[in-house]
Amino acid sequence: MKKFLDHIHSPSDLRTLNQEDLPQLAKEMRDFIIDIVATKEGHLGASLGVVELTIALHFVYNTPEDLLVWDVGHQAYGHKILTGRKSIFHTNRQLHGISGFPKRDESDFDTFGVGHSSTSISAALGMAIASQLKGDDRHHVAIIGDASIASGMAFEGLNHAGVTDANLLVILNDNAIGIDPSVGALKQYLTNVKKGTEKQDNIFEALNFDYTGPIDGHDLNTIIKELKRLKSVKGPKFLHVITTKGKGLRQAEENQVTYHAPGKFDSATGELAIKMASTLTKFQDVFGVTIVELAEKNPKIVGITPAMPTGSSLKYMMDQMPDRAFDVGIAEQHAVTLSAGMATQGMMVFCNIYSTFLQRAYDQVIHDVALQNLPVIFCLDRAGLVGEDGATHHGVFDLAYLRCIPNLIIFAPRNEIELRNIMYTAQLGLQHPIAIRYPRGYGVIPDWKQPFEKLEIGTGEILTQGSDIAILTVGFIAENAKEAIAKLNGKTKVAHYDMRFVKPLDEALLHEIFKTFKYLITVEDGTVKGGFGSAVLEFAAEHQYSIPIKTLGIPDSFMEHGNVAQLQQLAHLDANSIVKTIEAALLFITAH
């Protein structure tokens, strides 16, 4: 049988095929995606679900002259394969390889860089209005999922688009699931539309969109026919497409949450690779287990997450206490202000948001929580470098963007026991909101389920005694510093302090450190500009200490994708790099 995919290096090649050959191409593309992701890892289910839609879009539209904007980008693997990146697709999400998301500097076909949800409609509308102003006759298509379209920003885009005559097509890829199953009233509305039982007026027609659908997103002829018709329809248009996430791989269809990003698996059978059982626990699971433990004793505790119940492990509480744990959908701003509202009524709210996603609710953190001094407990998962998802997902800005907010306590546990203890301390009752930031992945202590201890707010502690150099760390990066000190010959000269609180700083401890040591090194897995190291520099300036201070952290540039160990080396935060920094400091002390 002829292999069509072998001969396609760009959409112009695709458009030379006969339409009846496209289903065979779809099968080849699915097999190609499955084969690569099985060994290299990545996002699977979303891309498998839109294979036919992707082929149809590039077949009907004159891309890249016509502009496609993929929301989030989990589903864009097929798009990358058709647009000249098939031969390097195996480098997807690897250091110096192609990004797992559309990225403007990677290809002219990637019209807008994405990674966070719900931006596609606004971006595509901006492009469409710009085309009008320039007199360009182009088509603009936003492809958005049913979980993403429930976000406030998507509705802001729809609201504006509906009063324009822009040449915009919004395609709703409706598969009833984002990373976890979609939630909310809009999901129920879309379910009713699919069943034909919706009694209300069409919500998208009410917003002045020319609505079509729902249509079968796996029927190439139907999609192509509809896209061709819509090219001649003026103004904002809306196409409702029904797809199956994980289409073409039985396990991915049956277990859509696991196969969103399944890790390694057998491409022939779909079976997941057997992972070695670890004696260690992921930080997210420490959170998930601990909040249930605390909530069983404290009836005021509630948990909130914006669309990340599995990733944050709030799912444990949702399963055991469904009336006290809430997935609010992709709505970070709502999650924060909902938490604030509950806090006004005396609830102990644990609002669990990935560090990178809290950026989307910055105004709400300032105005609705901190300004009113409401004791919301923010649990910021995936803090620091997260690895292969890259620049859009690294949680490296939180220390810097939170540190300037009045009333806010900032804590970074170095291990699982510290995470448990700060959660315990926070639910006893604080006078201020608190942000607790912890990394993706496993901790270091097998027996972390220890009796709770109350922590004193704003206190650090010494981990290793020393005479000449003090290393100050916050959070899990302490492990790298600990490893570095262990590698040194002159380890008796190097002290290690876990400062724990970035705000308030332990000023009494800092005075002691500055009066004792000849050289300070701060280490953080956040941006070096404005973060923990900057706080120590400010303290030194304020109190006129003049000893040398070296700040280590994420450099002032967007870090690419790669595994965490590789990225820490690039940022000079790995143990060997810290050793070199310490050795340079020792030489400086000797010379002076």
C-alpha positions in Angstrom: 0.0 0.0 0.0 1.2 3.5 -0.9 2.6 5.5 2.1 1.2 9.0 1.8 2.9 10.5 4.9 6.4 9.7 3.5 5.8 12.2 0.7 4.3 15.0 2.7 6.8 17.7 3.9 4.4 20.6 3.9 0.6 21.3 3.5 1.2 22.1 -0.2 2.1 18.4 -0.6 -1.0 17.4 1.3 -3.2 19.5 -1.1 -2.0 17.5 -4.1 -3.6 14.3 -2.7 -7.1 13.1 -3.7 -9.7 13.5 -1.0 -10.4 9.8 -1.0 -6.7 9.2 0.0 -7.0 11.3 3.2 -8.4 8.5 5.5 -5.4 6.4 4.7 -3.2 9.4 5.6 -5.1 9.8 8.8 -4.2 6.3 9.8 -0.6 6.7 8.9 -0.4 9.9 11.0 -2.0 8.2 14.0 0.5 5.4 13.8 3.4 7.9 13.4 2.3 9.8 16.5 1.8 6.6 18.6 5.1 5.2 17.6 7.1 8.3 18.5 5.2 9.2 21.7 5.4 5.6 22.9 9.2 5.9 23.2 9.9 9.6 23.5 6.8 10.5 25.7 4.6 13.6 25.4 0.9 14.5 25.0 -0.9 11.7 23.2 -4.7 11.7 23.5 -5.4 15.2 22.4 -3.4 14.9 19.1 -4.9 11.5 18.3 -8.4 13.1 18.6 -7.9 15.8 16.0 -6.0 13.9 13.2 -8.9 14.2 10.7 -9.6 17.8 11.7 -5.9 18.7 11.3 -5.7 17.2 7.9 -8.9 18.8 6.8 -7.8 22.3 7.9 -4.5 22.1 6.0 -6.3 20.6 3.0 -8.9 23.3 2.8 -7.0 26.4 3.9 -4.0 27.9 2.2 -1.8 27.7 5.3 0.4 29.5 6.4 -1.2 32.4 4.4 -4.5 31.5 6.2 -3.8 31.4 9.9 -4.6 28.6 12.3 -4.4 29.2 16.0 -4.3 26.1 18.2 -5.5 26.6 21.8 -3.1 25.3 24.5 -1.3 23.2 21.8 -1.6 19.7 23.4 -3.4 18.7 20.2 -0.9 20.2 17.7 1.4 17.2 17.0 -0.4 16.3 13.7 -0.1 20.0 12.7 3.7 19.9 13.4 4.1 16.7 11.4 2.3 18.1 8.4 4.2 21.4 8.5 7.8 20.3 7.9 8.7 18.9 11.2 8.1 15.2 10.6 11.8 14.3 10.3 12.6 16.0 13.7 9.4 15.1 15.5 11.3 12.5 17.5 13.1 15.5 19.3 9.7 16.7 20.6 10.0 18.2 24.1 13.7 17.2 24.4 16.6 19.6 25.1 17.3 21.7 21.9 14.5 19.8 20.1 11.1 21.0 18.9 8.6 22.3 21.5 5.7 20.3 22.6 3.5 23.3 21.8 3.2 25.7 18.8 5.9 28.2 18.9 6.3 31.2 16.6 10.0 31.1 16.2 9.9 27.4 15.3 7.7 27.6 12.2 5.7 30.1 10.1 2.8 27.7 10.5 2.8 28.3 14.2 1.0 31.6 14.1 0.8 32.1 17.9 2.8 30.7 20.8 0.6 28.8 23.3 0.8 26.5 26.3 -1.8 28.0 28.6 -5.4 27.6 27.6 -8.1 29.9 26.2 -6.0 32.4 24.3 -6.9 31.2 20.7 -10.1 33.2 20.1 -8.6 36.5 21.3 -5.4 35.9 19.3 -7.2 34.9 16.1 -9.6 37.8 16.4 -6.6 40.1 16.7 -5.1 38.7 13.6 -8.5 38.9 11.7 -8.9 42.6 12.6 -5.3 43.3 11.7 -5.9 41.6 8.3 -9.0 43.9 7.7 -7.0 47.0 8.6 -4.3 46.0 6.2 -6.7 45.0 3.4 -5.5 41.3 3.4 -7.9 38.7 2.3 -7.1 35.8 4.6 -8.9 33.3 6.8 -8.4 33.0 10.5 -9.2 29.9 12.5 -9.1 29.3 16.2 -9.3 25.6 17.3 -10.4 25.4 21.0 -11.5 22.5 23.3 -14.6 22.3 25.4 -12.6 22.6 28.6 -10.8 25.7 27.4 -13.8 27.5 26.0 -15.4 27.6 29.4 -12.6 29.9 30.6 -13.4 33.6 31.1 -10.9 34.8 28.5 -12.5 32.7 25.8 -15.8 34.3 26.5 -14.2 37.7 26.4 -13.0 36.9 22.9 -16.4 35.5 21.8 -18.1 38.6 23.2 -15.9 40.9 21.2 -15.9 38.8 18.0 -19.7 38.7 17.9 -19.9 42.5 17.3 -17.3 42.5 14.5 -17.4 41.5 10.9 -14.0 39.8 11.2 -13.2 36.8 9.0 -13.0 34.5 12.0 -13.9 30.8 12.4 -14.0 29.3 15.9 -13.9 25.5 15.8 -15.0 23.9 19.1 -13.2 20.5 19.4 -15.7 18.9 21.8 -14.5 15.7 23.4 -15.9 16.4 26.9 -12.4 16.3 28.5 -9.4 18.6 28.9 -6.7 17.0 31.1 -9.4 15.8 33.5 -13.1 15.6 32.5 -14.6 19.0 31.7 -16.9 20.4 34.4 -19.6 23.1 34.7 -22.8 24.3 33.3 -21.4 24.8 29.8 -20.3 21.2 29.7 -23.9 20.2 30.4 -25.1 22.5 27.7 -22.7 21.0 25.1 -23.8 17.5 26.2 -27.4 18.4 25.6 -26.6 19.9 22.2 -24.9 16.6 21.2 -27.9 14.6 22.4 -30.3 17.0 20.7 -32.1 17.7 24.0 -31.0 21.3 24.6 -34.2 23.4 25.0 -32.5 26.8 25.3 -31.5 29.1 22.4 -28.1 28.4 20.9 -25.6 30.3 23.1 -23.2 30.9 20.2 -25.9 32.1 17.8 -27.0 34.5 20.6 -23.5 35.9 20.5 -23.9 36.7 16.8 -21.9 33.7 15.5 -23.0 31.7 12.4 -23.3 28.3 14.2 -22.9 24.9 12.5 -22.9 21.5 14.1 -22.4 19.4 15.9 -20.6 17.3 13.2 -18.5 14.1 13.4 -14.9 15.2 13.8 -13.6 11.9 12.4 -15.6 12.0 9.1 -13.1 13.7 6.8 -15.6 14.3 4.0 -18.1 16.0 6.3 -15.5 18.2 7.8 -14.0 19.2 4.5 -17.4 19.9 3.0 -18.3 22.1 6.0 -15.0 24.0 6.0 -15.3 24.7 2.3 -18.8 26.1 2.8 -17.7 28.2 5.8 -14.9 29.9 3.7 -17.6 31.8 1.8 -19.6 32.8 4.9 -18.9 36.4 6.0 -18.2 37.5 9.6 -17.7 35.4 12.8 -18.5 31.7 12.4 -18.6 28.8 14.8 -18.2 25.1 14.0 -19.0 22.5 16.6 -17.0 19.3 16.1 -17.4 16.1 18.1 -14.2 14.1 18.5 -12.9 11.3 20.7 -9.8 12.0 22.7 -7.3 9.2 22.1 -9.0 8.1 18.9 -7.3 5.1 17.3 -5.7 3.6 20.4 -8.1 1.6 22.5 -6.5 2.2 25.8 -6.3 6.0 25.1 -10.0 6.1 24.3 -11.0 4.1 27.3 -8.7 5.9 29.8 -8.4 9.4 28.6 -7.0 11.0 31.8 -4.1 8.6 32.0 -3.4 8.7 28.2 -3.4 12.5 28.1 0.4 12.2 28.7 1.0 8.6 29.4 4.8 8.4 29.6 6.3 5.4 27.7 4.0 2.7 26.4 4.0 -0.2 24.0 3.0 1.2 20.6 1.6 -2.1 19.4 -0.6 -3.0 22.4 -1.0 0.4 24.1 0.0 -1.0 27.4 1.9 1.4 29.7 5.5 0.7 30.6 5.9 -0.8 34.0 7.5 1.8 36.2 9.8 0.7 39.1 7.9 1.1 42.3 9.5 4.0 44.2 9.8 4.2 48.0 9.4 7.9 47.6 6.3 10.0 47.1 5.4 12.9 44.8 5.0 16.2 46.5 1.5 16.5 44.9 0.5 13.2 46.6 1.9 14.5 50.0 -0.4 17.4 49.5 -3.4 15.2 48.5 -3.0 12.8 51.4 -2.3 15.6 53.9 -5.3 17.8 53.1 -7.6 14.8 53.5 -6.0 14.0 56.9 -6.4 17.6 58.1 -9.9 18.0 56.7 -11.1 14.9 58.6 -10.3 16.8 61.8 -11.1 20.4 60.7 -14.6 20.8 59.2 -13.7 24.3 57.9 -11.2 23.0 55.4 -12.1 23.1 51.7 -10.1 22.4 48.6 -10.3 24.3 45.2 -8.4 23.6 42.0 -8.9 25.1 38.5 -9.1 21.9 36.3 -6.1 20.1 37.8 -7.7 17.6 40.3 -5.5 14.7 39.2 -2.3 16.8 38.6 -2.6 18.4 42.0 -3.9 15.3 43.8 -6.9 17.2 45.1 -8.7 14.2 43.6 -8.2 12.3 46.8 -10.3 14.9 48.7 -12.8 15.1 45.8 -13.4 11.4 46.0 -13.6 11.2 49.8 -15.3 14.6 50.5 -17.0 15.7 47.3 -19.0 18.4 49.0 -15.8 20.1 50.3 -13.5 19.9 47.2 -14.1 21.8 44.0 -12.8 21.6 40.5 -13.9 24.9 39.0 -12.6 24.3 35.4 -10.0 26.3 33.6 -10.8 29.5 35.6 -7.8 30.5 37.7 -9.2 34.0 38.4 -12.5 32.6 39.5 -10.7 30.0 41.7 -8.8 32.7 43.6 -11.8 35.0 44.1 -14.0 32.0 45.0 -11.4 31.1 47.6 -11.5 34.7 48.9 -15.2 34.7 49.2 -15.1 31.4 51.2 -12.4 32.8 53.4 -14.6 35.8 54.4 -17.0 33.3 55.9 -14.4 31.6 58.0 -13.5 28.7 55.8 -9.9 27.4 55.6 -9.4 27.4 51.9 -6.6 25.4 50.2 -6.4 26.8 46.7 -4.2 24.5 44.7 -2.9 26.0 41.4 0.2 25.2 39.4 2.7 28.0 39.9 2.7 28.8 36.2 -1.1 29.1 36.2 -1.3 31.4 39.2 0.2 34.0 36.9 -3.2 34.1 35.2 -4.9 35.3 38.4 -2.4 37.9 39.6 -4.8 40.7 40.0 -7.1 38.5 42.1 -4.3 37.5 44.4 -3.5 41.2 45.0 -6.9 42.8 45.1 -9.3 40.1 46.3 -7.0 38.2 48.7 -4.0 40.2 49.9 -5.5 43.7 49.9 -8.3 42.3 52.1 -5.8 40.2 54.1 -7.9 37.0 53.7 -6.0 33.9 55.0 -6.3 31.9 51.7 -3.8 29.0 51.6 -2.3 28.9 48.1 -0.6 25.6 47.3 1.6 26.2 44.3 2.4 22.9 42.6 5.0 22.5 39.9 7.2 25.4 41.3 10.6 25.8 39.8 11.8 24.1 36.6 9.2 21.5 35.4 11.1 19.9 32.5 9.8 19.0 29.1 6.8 21.3 28.9 9.2 24.2 28.7 8.9 27.9 29.0 5.1 28.1 29.2 5.0 25.8 32.2 8.2 26.5 34.3 7.1 27.8 37.7 10.1 30.2 38.1 8.4 33.6 38.5 6.3 33.0 41.6 8.9 34.1 44.2 9.5 37.3 42.4 5.9 38.2 41.5 4.6 37.3 44.9 7.3 38.8 47.0 6.2 42.4 46.3 2.6 41.8 47.5 1.9 43.1 51.0 0.4 40.8 53.6 1.4 37.6 51.8 3.5 34.9 53.5 5.7 32.9 51.1 7.1 29.5 52.2 9.0 26.8 50.2 9.3 23.4 51.9 12.6 21.6 51.3 11.0 18.2 51.8 7.7 16.4 52.4 7.6 16.7 56.2 8.0 20.5 55.9 5.1 20.6 53.4 2.9 18.7 55.8 3.9 20.9 58.7 3.2 24.2 56.9 -0.2 22.9 55.8 -1.0 21.9 59.4 0.3 25.3 60.6 -1.8 27.2 58.0 -5.1 25.5 58.9 -4.6 26.3 62.6 -5.3 29.9 61.6 -3.0 32.6 60.1 -3.4 36.4 60.2 -2.4 36.6 56.5 -2.7 34.7 53.2 0.2 32.2 52.5 1.7 30.8 49.3 3.3 27.4 49.7 5.4 26.5 46.6 6.7 23.0 46.0 8.2 21.2 42.9 6.9 18.6 40.5 8.0 15.1 41.1 9.3 13.0 44.0 10.5 14.0 47.4 13.4 12.5 49.4 11.9 11.0 52.6 10.3 7.6 52.5 8.6 7.8 55.9 7.2 11.4 55.6 3.9 10.6 57.5 5.2 12.0 60.7 3.2 13.6 63.5 2.4 17.2 62.7 4.5 20.0 64.2 3.5 23.7 64.2 6.1 25.9 62.4 6.9 29.4 63.6 6.2 31.8 60.7 9.3 33.6 59.4 12.0 31.3 60.8 14.8 29.5 59.0 17.1 26.8 60.3 20.7 25.7 60.0 21.3 22.4 58.3 25.1 22.2 58.2 27.6 24.1 60.4 30.5 25.9 58.7 33.0 28.7 59.3 33.6 30.9 56.2 30.8 30.6 53.6 27.1 30.4 54.2 24.8 28.9 51.5 21.2 30.1 51.9 18.5 28.1 50.1 14.7 28.0 49.9 12.8 24.9 49.0 13.7 21.6 47.4 16.8 23.1 45.7 18.4 22.6 49.1 19.1 19.0 48.0 21.5 20.3 45.3 23.3 22.5 47.8 23.5 19.6 50.3 25.0 17.3 47.5 27.5 20.1 46.6 28.7 20.5 50.1 29.2 16.7 50.4 31.4 16.8 47.4 33.8 19.4 48.8 37.1 18.8 50.6 36.7 22.0 52.5 33.2 21.2 53.7 33.9 22.4 57.2 34.1 25.9 55.9 30.7 25.8 54.3 27.5 26.3 56.3 24.0 25.6 54.9 20.9 27.4 56.0 17.3 26.6 54.9 15.6 29.9 55.1 12.2 28.4 54.4 10.3 31.7 54.3 11.0 34.1 51.5 8.5 36.5 53.2 8.8 37.4 56.0 12.6 36.7 56.0 14.1 35.5 59.2 15.9 38.7 59.9 17.4 37.7 63.3 19.0 34.7 61.6 20.2 36.8 58.7 21.9 39.3 61.1 23.7 36.3 62.7 24.8 35.0 59.3 26.1 38.3 58.0 28.1 38.9 61.2 29.6 35.3 61.1 30.5 34.6 57.6 32.9 36.1 54.9 30.9 35.1 51.8 27.2 34.3 51.1 25.7 32.3 48.3 21.9 32.2 47.8 20.3 29.4 45.8 16.8 29.3 44.4 14.9 27.6 41.6 13.2 30.8 40.7 14.2 33.7 38.6 17.3 35.4 39.9 15.8 38.8 39.3 13.5 39.9 42.1 13.4 36.6 43.9 14.9 35.2 47.2 18.5 36.3 46.5 17.2 39.8 45.7 15.5 39.8 49.1 18.8 39.0 50.8 20.6 41.7 48.8 18.0 44.2 49.8 18.4 43.2 53.5 22.2 43.6 53.2 21.9 47.0 51.6 19.3 48.2 54.2 21.6 47.1 57.1 24.9 48.1 55.4 26.5 44.7 55.3 29.3 44.6 52.7 30.4 41.0 52.5 30.2 39.5 48.9 26.9 37.8 48.0 26.5 35.5 45.0 23.0 34.9 43.9 22.2 31.7 42.0 18.9 31.1 40.3 17.1 31.0 36.9 18.8 33.4 34.6 16.9 36.4 33.1 15.8 34.6 30.0 13.0 32.1 29.2 14.3 28.6 29.9 13.7 26.0 27.1 12.4 22.5 27.5 14.4 19.5 28.5 14.6 17.3 31.6 15.0 19.0 35.0 18.6 17.8 35.5 19.6 19.2 32.1 17.9 22.5 32.7 19.5 22.8 36.2 22.9 22.4 34.5 22.0 25.1 32.0 21.1 27.4 34.9 24.2 26.4 36.9 22.0 25.1 39.7 23.1 21.5 39.7 25.4 20.2 42.5 28.5 20.3 40.3 27.9 23.9 39.3 27.3 24.9 43.0 30.6 23.2 43.9 32.4 25.5 41.3 30.7 28.5 42.8 31.8 27.5 46.3 35.3 26.9 45.1 35.4 30.3 43.5 34.2 31.8 46.8 36.9 30.0 48.8 39.6 31.3 46.4 38.2 34.8 46.8 38.3 34.5 50.6 41.9 33.2 50.4 42.9 36.1 48.1 41.4 38.7 50.3 
